[in-house]
Amino acid sequence: MKIEKVKKNREGDITDVMINGNVYSINEAIAMASDGKIEGVTVARAKSGRDYLRGLPDGSAENNLDNMPSF
């Protein structure tokens, strides 16, 4: 499974993701990524201690989470 689209709040933080047409909250997506169920992302930890999704580096900016289409 791969993330197809993202939804962001006014601050630009990703709040939801779309995978295979289904919408998941960012917390659900983080849990799924932790279980290895989402391709192309890993879970990282911010200095604040909050977990977030991070795209795996592949040399392409097009599939970076911040550059994905919105829904």
Secondary structure by P-SEA (a helix, b strand, c coil): ccccbbbbcccccccccccccccccaaaaaaaaaacccccbbbbbccccbbbbbccccccccccccccccc
